[in-house]
Amino acid sequence: MKNNNGKRYTKEEKASIVKRMMPPNNETVGQLSNELGITEPTLYKWRKGARMAGNPTPGDGQSSEQWSSEDKFLVVMETFTMNSAQLAEYCRKKGLYKEQIEAWRVSCLNANGRESSQSKQLNQELKEEKKRARTLEKDLRKKEKALAEAAALLLLRKKAQAIWGDQEDE
């Protein structure tokens, strides 16, 4: 990949720069762009490529609690098969806590369960709203019919008065 100076970067150089966007450094794209003279779109492209390869790259100076759910999920995936010692080493390197990763893991595992219960609740609410709408439409039709009947009676009354005159005067 060339930067605006026409320089090509090796895979190792790219990996080294992307690593700076990863925990524990979490350097921002703007900082790296200014420091290294690489355009921001290029750095974003490299970061996106690293994410696509399964690496959490939150960057932008965010603390671990501000990371996207995608980055948290990638950390959970990376650490899922690790034993305690490996996980402790990983946490030291990344500046994370085992408790954070465990909480993210639980959240990931429960994500679909919550979605299902929320979906059921939303479906129930939707059914109730549809029932309410049908009731309101039925009431509206009744009122429209009553109004039409009253208007017809009023019109007949006026016509009768025009034909036979006012009956109350006699």
Secondary structure, 3 states (H helix, E strand, C coil): CECCCCCECCHHHHHHHHHHHCCCCCCCHHHHHHHHCCCHHHHHHHHHHHHHCCCCCCCCCCCHHHCCHHHHHHHHHHHCCCCHHHHHHHHHHHCCCHHHHHHHHHHHHHHHHHHHHHHHHHHHHHHHHHHHHHHHHHHHHHHHHHHHHHHHHHHHHHHHHHHHCCHHHC
